[in-house]
Amino acid sequence: MRTEDLIIVKAKIIMKATDNGGRKSGFKSGYRPNHVFELPADLRNLKTYIGDIQFDDQELIEPGETKIVTVRFLKTPKIEKYINVGQKWLINEAARTLGFGEILEI
C-alpha cells in the first residue's frame, strides 16, 4: 500500500537479545529507529531512512522477539529502490544495530 508521503509495508522484524547487543528494554508502537539498507565500506557514509514501526496486536516488542509488524517509511526517491518483497535491512539506534527487518508485503 502506498500513500502520497508514505510507503507502507508488512515486515518481519527480529530484535536482538540484550546480551547480543540489543536494547535493554522493549519499545512501543510508533518507535522510529534508523533503517539501514546498505552498509558502506566507510561507515561515515552510512545512509539511514525514516520509518516508524506499528504493532497490530500488541503494545510492546521486547529484545529477542520476532514479530510481524507494519512499517511506514517516509517516501523519498532514494528509498524506493529498496522497497521490494524479500528486502532485508538493519534496525539501528544511531550506529548500533538492534535488529533486522524483512519486507513481506507492500
Secondary structure in CASP SS format (residue, H / E / C, confidence):
PFRMAT SS
TARGET T0000
AUTHOR 0000-0000-0000
METHOD secondary structure of the structure
MODEL  1
M C 1.00
R E 1.00
T C 1.00
E C 1.00
D C 1.00
L E 1.00
I E 1.00
I E 1.00
V E 1.00
K E 1.00
A E 1.00
K E 1.00
I E 1.00
I E 1.00
M E 1.00
K C 1.00
A C 1.00
T H 1.00
D H 1.00
N H 1.00
G C 1.00
G C 1.00
R C 1.00
K C 1.00
S C 1.00
G C 1.00
F E 1.00
K E 1.00
S C 1.00
G C 1.00
Y E 1.00
R C 1.00
P C 1.00
N E 1.00
H E 1.00
V E 1.00
F C 1.00
E C 1.00
L C 1.00
P C 1.00
A C 1.00
D C 1.00
L H 1.00
R H 1.00
N H 1.00
L C 1.00
K C 1.00
T C 1.00
Y E 1.00
I E 1.00
G E 1.00
D E 1.00
I E 1.00
Q E 1.00
F C 1.00
D C 1.00
D C 1.00
Q C 1.00
E C 1.00
L E 1.00
I E 1.00
E C 1.00
P C 1.00
G C 1.00
E C 1.00
T E 1.00
K E 1.00
I E 1.00
V E 1.00
T E 1.00
V E 1.00
R E 1.00
F E 1.00
L E 1.00
K C 1.00
T C 1.00
P H 1.00
K H 1.00
I H 1.00
E H 1.00
K C 1.00
Y C 1.00
I C 1.00
N C 1.00
V C 1.00
G C 1.00
Q C 1.00
K E 1.00
W E 1.00
L E 1.00
I E 1.00
N E 1.00
E E 1.00
A C 1.00
A C 1.00
R E 1.00
T E 1.00
L E 1.00
G E 1.00
F E 1.00
G E 1.00
E E 1.00
I E 1.00
L E 1.00
E E 1.00
I C 1.00
END
